[in-house]
Amino acid sequence: MQYLGEIISMGVAFSWTITAIASEVASKRLGVFTLNVWRMSAAFILTGLGMWIFTGQFMPVYASGRAWMWLTLSGLVGYAMGDYCLFRSYLAIGSRYGQLFMTLAPMAAAFMAWFTLGQHLTVNSIIAMIVTLLGIAISVLGRGDGKKITLKLPLSGVLFGIGAGMGQGIGLVLSKIGLDYYIKDTPSYILPSIQNYLPFSANMIRCLAGFLAFLLIMWVHQGFGMLHKSIHDKKGMSMTLIAVIFGPFIGVGFSLMAVQYTAAGIASTLMALTPILIIIPSHYIFGQPITVKGVLGAVVSVLGVSLFFLH
């Protein structure tokens, strides 16, 4: 099918928009730890059931120890660290600005790929970083008293947003390393029939790592009382289910699939449209004002992301 990769990529951008909004609502009702324990466990189970239906295997049986190691590390960085920061940023500055900081992910991925894979940082990449940072600055900076440039958002929310973008980018590179090992580990006579599903299976390992990490952190900080209490919050749990379906289940899996059907640059640019797509729903759902600076900053940031993939 022509433009299948582009269609999937646009679908992922809309999927992450829905996830961001649902996650903001759920995190305010359930708390960050509780939300993520439910997210990771549900994503693991749903993905496993999907793999069982389409491949006959619930668990990623062909993944070796090295694939498990890299994908587990990716889950700890991308989910446990990245998602924790992301949802804390939602509480402090809202999902609209939280998603804006996710445009930092390609920058973090570029540095991580340079460090681990030996990929070069090109002039084009450096320009893309500058443009992305400029877009974020347009959105979050303004003139205060005495016409000095000041931060319009709480500092804690900005720092959590930066952590979220860094975790996402670094986790993506780690998952690529793990997925490459996973593909090499899969027997050649089986690979053609299940290759399209391997990204979902690899994501199961990442979800399992994220689930165990959040469960441990919850146990250390507050015990499991909030987890039991959350079951009775119907709205919070329904928003969590929506966040799971459109986030770690559909969004992440299809984002890995999109690059199999179109150029990585095109897919990544289209999937990065979430900071723009979320502006209107955030206005009507959360009452966040739509300003020229806010729209311009989001557009410039997404433009910066697209520059990473121009050759």
C-alpha positions in Angstrom: 0.0 0.0 0.0 1.4 3.4 -1.0 2.2 5.8 1.8 1.6 3.1 4.4 4.5 4.2 6.5 3.4 7.9 6.4 -0.2 6.9 7.4 1.1 4.8 10.3 3.4 7.7 11.4 0.5 10.2 11.4 -1.6 7.7 13.3 1.2 7.5 15.9 1.2 11.3 16.3 -2.6 11.3 17.0 -2.2 8.3 19.2 0.4 10.0 21.4 -1.8 13.1 21.5 -4.6 11.0 23.0 -2.2 9.4 25.3 -0.8 12.7 26.6 -4.2 14.1 27.4 -5.5 10.9 29.1 -2.2 10.6 31.0 -2.5 14.1 32.4 -6.0 13.4 33.7 -5.0 10.0 35.1 -1.8 11.3 36.8 -3.7 14.0 38.5 -6.2 11.5 39.9 -4.0 8.4 40.6 -0.5 9.8 41.0 2.6 9.1 38.9 3.7 5.9 40.4 0.2 4.3 40.5 -0.5 5.3 36.9 2.7 3.9 35.6 2.4 0.6 37.5 -1.0 0.1 35.8 0.3 1.3 32.4 3.3 -0.9 32.3 1.5 -4.1 33.5 -1.5 -3.6 31.2 0.7 -2.8 28.2 2.8 -5.9 28.9 -0.4 -8.1 29.0 -2.1 -6.6 26.0 1.1 -6.8 23.9 1.6 -10.4 25.0 -1.9 -11.4 24.0 -1.5 -9.7 20.6 1.8 -11.6 20.0 0.1 -14.9 21.1 -2.7 -14.3 18.6 -0.5 -13.4 15.7 2.6 -15.4 16.3 1.5 -18.2 18.7 4.1 -17.0 21.3 3.2 -14.9 24.3 6.8 -14.2 25.4 9.7 -13.1 23.2 11.2 -16.6 23.2 13.9 -16.0 20.6 15.5 -13.0 22.4 18.9 -13.9 23.8 20.4 -12.6 27.0 22.1 -9.7 25.1 18.8 -8.6 23.6 17.1 -8.8 27.0 19.9 -6.7 28.5 19.7 -3.9 26.1 15.9 -3.8 25.9 15.7 -4.0 29.7 18.1 -1.0 29.9 16.0 0.8 27.4 12.9 0.2 29.5 14.5 1.5 32.6 15.7 4.6 30.8 12.8 5.3 28.5 9.9 4.2 30.7 11.1 4.3 34.3 13.1 7.5 34.1 11.6 9.1 31.0 7.9 8.5 31.7 8.3 9.4 35.4 9.7 12.8 34.3 7.1 13.1 31.6 4.2 12.6 34.0 5.7 14.8 36.6 6.0 17.5 34.0 2.3 17.0 33.2 1.4 17.7 36.8 3.6 20.9 36.8 3.2 22.4 33.4 0.5 20.3 31.6 0.7 17.8 28.8 0.9 20.4 26.1 4.2 21.8 27.3 5.3 18.3 28.4 5.0 17.2 24.8 6.9 20.2 23.6 9.9 19.1 25.6 9.7 15.7 24.0 11.1 17.4 20.8 14.4 17.1 22.7 14.4 13.3 22.1 16.1 13.4 18.7 18.8 15.6 20.1 19.4 13.1 23.0 19.2 10.2 20.5 21.8 11.8 18.3 24.3 12.2 21.2 23.6 8.7 22.4 24.1 7.2 18.9 27.3 9.2 18.6 28.5 7.7 22.0 27.3 4.1 21.5 27.1 3.5 17.8 29.8 5.8 16.5 27.5 7.8 14.4 28.8 11.3 13.5 27.2 14.5 14.6 26.8 16.4 11.4 26.5 20.2 10.8 22.8 19.5 9.9 22.3 17.8 13.3 23.8 20.8 15.1 21.5 23.2 13.2 18.5 21.0 14.1 19.4 21.1 17.7 19.6 24.9 17.7 16.3 25.2 15.9 14.6 22.8 18.3 15.9 24.7 21.3 14.9 28.0 19.7 11.3 26.7 19.4 11.2 25.6 23.0 12.6 29.0 24.1 9.9 30.9 22.1 7.2 28.9 23.9 8.5 29.0 27.5 10.4 32.3 27.8 8.8 35.7 28.1 9.5 39.2 29.4 8.9 39.8 33.1 9.3 42.9 35.3 11.9 45.3 33.9 11.6 43.6 30.5 14.0 40.9 31.5 13.7 37.5 29.9 12.1 35.1 32.4 10.8 31.6 32.5 7.0 31.5 32.1 6.7 28.0 33.5 7.7 26.4 36.9 11.3 25.4 36.9 10.6 22.0 38.2 8.2 21.3 35.3 10.8 22.4 32.8 13.5 20.2 34.4 11.1 17.2 34.3 10.3 18.0 30.7 14.0 18.0 29.8 14.4 14.7 31.6 11.5 13.2 29.7 12.9 14.2 26.3 16.4 12.9 27.3 15.0 9.6 28.5 12.9 9.1 25.4 15.8 9.7 23.0 18.4 7.6 24.9 15.8 4.8 25.4 15.1 4.8 21.7 18.8 4.2 20.8 19.1 1.5 23.4 15.9 -0.2 22.1 17.4 -0.1 18.6 20.5 -1.9 19.8 18.3 -4.5 21.6 16.0 -5.0 18.6 18.9 -5.5 16.3 20.2 -8.3 18.5 16.7 -9.7 18.8 16.4 -9.9 15.0 19.8 -11.6 14.7 18.8 -14.1 17.4 15.6 -15.1 15.6 16.1 -18.3 13.5 16.2 -17.4 9.7 13.4 -19.8 8.8 11.0 -18.1 11.3 12.1 -14.5 10.9 10.1 -13.7 7.7 6.8 -14.7 9.3 7.2 -12.7 12.5 9.6 -9.9 11.6 6.8 -7.3 11.5 5.8 -8.3 15.1 9.2 -8.2 16.6 9.0 -4.5 17.6 5.9 -5.3 19.7 7.6 -8.3 21.3 10.7 -6.2 22.0 8.5 -3.6 23.6 7.2 -6.3 26.0 10.6 -6.6 27.5 10.8 -2.8 27.9 7.3 -2.7 29.5 8.3 -5.5 31.9 11.4 -3.6 33.0 9.4 -0.4 33.5 6.7 -2.2 35.5 9.2 -3.8 37.9 11.0 -0.5 38.3 7.9 1.4 39.1 6.6 -1.3 41.4 9.9 -1.2 43.4 9.9 2.6 43.6 6.2 2.6 44.7 6.9 0.0 47.4 9.9 2.0 48.7 8.1 5.4 48.7 4.5 4.8 49.6 3.7 1.1 49.7 0.8 -0.4 47.8 -2.1 1.4 49.5 -2.6 3.9 46.6 -2.6 1.0 44.1 -5.5 -0.7 45.9 -7.3 2.6 46.3 -7.0 3.5 42.6 -9.2 0.5 41.6 -12.2 2.4 42.8 -11.5 5.5 40.8 -13.4 4.7 37.6 -12.4 7.8 35.7 -8.8 7.5 36.6 -8.7 3.9 35.6 -10.5 4.5 32.4 -8.1 7.3 31.5 -5.2 4.9 32.4 -6.7 2.2 30.0 -6.9 4.8 27.2 -3.3 5.9 27.9 -2.2 2.3 27.7 -3.9 1.4 24.5 -2.8 4.5 22.6 0.6 4.7 24.3 2.9 1.8 25.1 0.6 -0.7 23.1 -0.3 1.1 19.9 1.9 4.1 19.9 5.3 2.6 20.6 4.7 -0.6 18.7 3.5 1.2 15.5 6.3 3.8 15.8 8.8 1.0 15.5 6.8 -0.5 12.6 6.5 2.9 10.7 10.2 3.0 9.9 9.9 -0.4 8.2 7.6 1.1 5.5 9.0 4.6 5.0 12.2 6.5 5.5 13.1 7.1 9.2 13.3 10.8 8.6 9.8 11.1 7.2 8.4 8.8 9.9 10.1 10.6 12.8 9.0 14.0 11.5 5.4 13.0 11.2 5.4 11.3 14.6 6.8 14.5 16.1 3.7 16.5 15.2 2.1 15.8 18.7 3.2 19.2 20.2 1.2 20.9 17.4 -1.8 18.5 17.4 -2.3 18.8 21.2 -2.7 22.6 21.2 -6.4 22.7 20.3 -7.6 19.8 22.5 -5.6 21.2 25.5 -7.4 24.4 25.0 -10.9 22.9 25.2 -10.1 20.2 27.8 -7.8 22.0 30.2 -8.4 25.6 29.3 -4.9 26.4 28.2 -4.8 29.6 26.1 -3.7 29.4 22.5 -1.2 32.1 21.8 0.8 33.1 18.7 4.1 32.5 20.6 2.9 29.1 21.8 1.9 27.9 18.3 5.1 29.4 16.7 7.3 27.7 19.3 5.7 24.3 18.7 6.0 24.7 14.9 9.7 25.7 15.1 10.5 22.8 17.5 8.9 20.3 15.1 10.8 21.9 12.3 13.9 21.4 14.3 13.1 17.7 14.7 12.6 17.4 10.9 16.0 18.9 10.2 17.6 16.0 12.0 16.6 13.6 9.2 17.3 15.7 6.2 20.2 14.3 4.1 
